[in-house]
Amino acid sequence: MVIFLKQLVDFLEVDNLINKKLSIFIFVLLALVLGSFASSNTSDDIWYKGLEKSALNPPGYVFGIVWPILYLFMSIAAYRVYDSISKIFFIQLFFNTIWSWLFFAFQLPLIALFDIWILIFLNIKILFLLNKEDKLSTFLYLPYLIWLIFASYLNLYIVINN
């Protein structure tokens, strides 16, 4: 009986960890949806269409392709090393979500730029943590950081030229 109870407790603790780790996918999906609400009408947005943008600014459909892939990769990486990065990961996810609202919904590109710089800082820290623990997670997470740096350039261009 004691052995059975110990096995049950062990199973429940593993099940609890799995549930915590699976929450990453739920929160990432939630961030993707919430961020999309703020930026879903950019093709009709008079303010956004009137901004001077970089020649490197990709067409709108590219963002719709790239972001879900990046969210998937970052979710897998965070899942693999949940215990090491969960707190900082959820913090960066918050800053990721509010960027779209700051930039598109509230039309505050300068504040959005500060937000993305915080995002870059947090994700460099995450990348260092990943690199210590899991090379595959590092490889999966790196495109997200590169895209954030590129997005920061696009955001900075808009701030300087508008």
Rosetta blueprint (number, residue, H / E / L):
1 M L
2 V H
3 I H
4 F H
5 L H
6 K H
7 Q H
8 L H
9 V H
10 D H
11 F H
12 L H
13 E H
14 V H
15 D H
16 N H
17 L H
18 I H
19 N H
20 K H
21 K H
22 L H
23 S H
24 I H
25 F H
26 I H
27 F H
28 V H
29 L H
30 L H
31 A H
32 L H
33 V H
34 L H
35 G H
36 S H
37 F H
38 A H
39 S H
40 S L
41 N L
42 T L
43 S L
44 D L
45 D L
46 I H
47 W H
48 Y H
49 K H
50 G L
51 L L
52 E L
53 K L
54 S L
55 A L
56 L L
57 N L
58 P L
59 P L
60 G H
61 Y H
62 V H
63 F H
64 G H
65 I H
66 V H
67 W H
68 P H
69 I H
70 L H
71 Y H
72 L H
73 F H
74 M H
75 S H
76 I H
77 A H
78 A H
79 Y H
80 R H
81 V L
82 Y H
83 D H
84 S H
85 I H
86 S H
87 K H
88 I H
89 F H
90 F H
91 I H
92 Q H
93 L H
94 F H
95 F H
96 N H
97 T H
98 I H
99 W H
100 S H
101 W H
102 L H
103 F H
104 F H
105 A H
106 F L
107 Q L
108 L L
109 P H
110 L H
111 I H
112 A H
113 L H
114 F H
115 D H
116 I H
117 W H
118 I H
119 L H
120 I H
121 F H
122 L H
123 N H
124 I H
125 K H
126 I H
127 L H
128 F H
129 L H
130 L H
131 N H
132 K H
133 E H
134 D L
135 K H
136 L H
137 S H
138 T H
139 F H
140 L H
141 Y H
142 L H
143 P H
144 Y H
145 L H
146 I H
147 W H
148 L H
149 I H
150 F H
151 A H
152 S H
153 Y H
154 L H
155 N H
156 L H
157 Y H
158 I H
159 V H
160 I H
161 N H
162 N L
